[in-house]
Amino acid sequence: MRPSFGLCACWTLCILAFAAAAVPAKAQVNPYQGGTPGVTGYRSEVMAEVMIQEDKFMRLAKAIPAEKYTWRPAPDVRSFAEVLMHVSAANFNLYKLVGTPPPAGFEVKGFEKSSTDKAKVIATLEESFAHAKKAITAMPDADLEKSFNWFGGKNTERGILLFIVRHGAEHLGQSIAYARFAGITPPWTEDAQKKQPEKK
């Protein structure tokens, strides 16, 4: 990805994060208020972030017009559809590291390029987050401190969950920046704008 685009994505994510904090949108998922049924402790904290990411990815995916799913800001980067399918692939694949295997028949190779159909991409994204939440719920707290080799060093299953959340956050920021470049206002920003009093 081009450095200038990456910098823009970073600034866009920061601005939207501050806006969301200043004007909470009623339509947004708030697991810190509503809770994370089935999990407590650290897994609850991870689940909360996954639920928020799911809500934003799903709302943004629905807001993107079908004809924009093949749009990309440059020839050498992922399209909208490819980013969303990449996130889905990660949700299906990465939780095997903490004990939940991918669905039967899933193949990570080529998965992100397997569809540009809006309805199918959205359905796949939804299924992948259901898989992620099931994996977090099924994981015993006792496994959090299990250690194994990781990129030439060591990591724990606790760290793996953090890595997965960070990975999703990176691509959420990318998707928000894509939307802005393509003239699409993220739905939660529209919510916030509607809550602002009209200037006289």
C-alpha positions in Angstrom: 0.0 0.0 0.0 1.2 3.5 -0.8 2.6 5.4 2.2 0.4 8.4 1.6 -2.7 6.3 1.5 -1.6 4.5 4.7 -1.1 7.8 6.5 -4.6 9.0 5.3 -6.1 5.7 6.6 -4.5 6.3 10.0 -5.7 9.9 10.3 -9.2 8.9 9.1 -9.4 6.2 11.7 -8.3 8.6 14.5 -10.8 11.3 13.5 -13.7 8.8 13.3 -12.7 7.3 16.7 -12.8 10.7 18.4 -16.1 11.5 16.7 -17.6 8.3 17.8 -16.5 8.9 21.4 -17.9 12.4 21.4 -21.3 11.5 19.9 -22.3 7.9 20.8 -24.7 6.5 18.1 -27.8 4.8 19.3 -27.7 2.2 16.5 -24.2 1.1 17.4 -23.5 -2.1 19.4 -22.3 -1.4 22.9 -21.1 -4.5 24.7 -19.7 -2.5 27.5 -23.2 -1.6 28.4 -25.1 -4.6 27.1 -22.6 -7.2 28.2 -21.0 -10.2 26.5 -23.1 -13.3 27.4 -21.2 -16.5 27.9 -17.8 -15.1 28.6 -16.1 -13.2 31.5 -12.7 -11.7 32.3 -10.2 -11.3 29.5 -12.3 -13.2 27.0 -15.1 -10.8 27.6 -12.8 -7.9 26.8 -11.8 -9.5 23.5 -15.4 -10.4 22.7 -16.5 -6.8 23.2 -14.0 -5.6 20.6 -15.0 -8.3 18.2 -18.6 -7.4 18.6 -17.9 -3.8 17.9 -15.8 -4.7 14.8 -18.6 -7.0 13.6 -21.1 -4.2 13.9 -19.0 -1.7 12.0 -17.9 -4.1 9.3 -21.5 -5.3 8.7 -22.9 -1.8 8.6 -20.2 -0.5 6.3 -20.5 -3.6 4.0 -24.2 -2.9 3.7 -23.7 0.8 2.9 -21.3 0.1 0.1 -23.1 0.0 -3.3 -22.8 -3.4 -5.0 -21.1 -1.8 -8.0 -18.4 -0.5 -5.7 -17.4 -3.9 -4.4 -14.7 -4.2 -7.0 -13.4 -0.7 -6.4 -9.8 -0.3 -5.3 -7.7 2.9 -4.7 -4.8 1.5 -6.7 -4.1 -1.5 -8.9 -1.8 -3.2 -6.3 -4.1 -3.2 -3.3 -7.2 -5.1 -2.3 -10.7 -4.1 -3.5 -13.6 -3.6 -1.1 -14.8 -7.1 -1.6 -11.2 -8.5 -1.1 -10.8 -6.6 2.2 -14.1 -7.9 3.5 -13.3 -11.5 2.4 -9.8 -11.2 3.8 -11.3 -10.3 7.2 -13.7 -13.3 6.9 -10.9 -15.6 6.0 -9.0 -14.5 9.1 -12.0 -15.0 11.3 -12.4 -18.5 9.9 -8.7 -19.4 10.0 -6.9 -17.7 12.9 -9.0 -19.1 15.7 -7.5 -22.5 15.0 -4.6 -21.2 17.0 -6.7 -21.1 20.1 -8.5 -24.4 19.6 -11.4 -23.9 17.1 -10.7 -25.3 13.6 -12.0 -23.6 10.5 -15.4 -24.8 9.1 -15.3 -28.0 7.1 -14.2 -27.4 3.5 -12.7 -24.0 4.2 -9.5 -23.2 2.2 -7.7 -20.0 3.0 -5.8 -19.9 -0.3 -7.7 -17.7 -2.8 -10.6 -17.2 -0.4 -10.4 -13.4 -0.4 -10.8 -13.4 -4.2 -13.6 -16.0 -4.3 -16.5 -13.5 -4.5 -17.3 -9.9 -5.4 -21.1 -10.4 -5.0 -22.4 -8.0 -2.3 -25.0 -10.4 -0.8 -22.5 -13.3 -0.7 -19.7 -11.2 0.8 -22.0 -9.9 3.5 -23.3 -13.4 4.3 -19.7 -14.7 4.5 -18.7 -11.8 6.8 -21.6 -12.5 9.1 -20.8 -16.2 9.3 -17.2 -15.5 10.0 -17.9 -13.3 13.0 -20.3 -16.0 14.3 -17.4 -18.4 14.0 -15.1 -16.0 15.8 -17.5 -15.4 18.7 -18.1 -19.1 19.1 -14.4 -19.7 19.2 -13.9 -17.1 21.9 -16.8 -18.6 23.9 -15.5 -22.1 23.6 -11.9 -21.3 24.7 -11.2 -22.2 28.4 -9.7 -19.4 30.5 -7.1 -21.9 31.6 -5.6 -21.9 28.1 -5.0 -18.2 28.0 -1.4 -18.5 29.3 -0.5 -21.5 27.1 2.7 -20.6 25.3 4.1 -21.6 21.9 6.5 -20.6 19.2 5.5 -17.4 17.3 7.4 -15.7 14.6 10.8 -16.7 15.9 9.8 -16.0 19.5 7.1 -16.9 22.0 3.5 -15.9 22.4 0.5 -17.0 24.5 -3.1 -17.8 23.5 -4.0 -14.5 25.2 -1.6 -12.8 22.8 -3.1 -14.6 19.9 -6.5 -13.2 20.7 -5.0 -9.7 20.9 -3.3 -10.2 17.5 -6.6 -11.3 15.9 -8.4 -8.2 17.3 -5.5 -5.9 16.1 -5.7 -7.5 12.6 -9.4 -6.8 12.3 -8.9 -3.2 13.5 -6.3 -2.6 10.9 -8.6 -3.7 8.1 -11.6 -1.8 9.6 -9.5 1.4 9.4 -8.6 0.4 5.8 -12.2 -0.1 4.9 -13.2 3.3 6.5 -10.5 5.0 4.4 -11.7 3.2 1.3 -15.2 4.4 1.9 -14.2 8.0 2.3 -12.1 7.9 -0.9 -15.1 6.4 -2.7 -17.5 9.0 -1.4 -19.3 6.7 1.1 -20.0 8.1 4.6 -19.7 5.4 7.3 -23.2 4.7 8.8 -22.1 5.6 12.3 -20.8 9.0 11.1 -24.2 9.6 9.5 -25.8 8.7 12.9 -23.6 11.2 14.7 -24.4 13.9 12.1 -28.1 13.4 12.5 -27.7 13.9 16.3 -26.0 17.3 15.9 -28.3 20.3 16.3 -28.9 22.2 13.1 -27.0 25.5 12.8 -29.2 28.6 12.6 
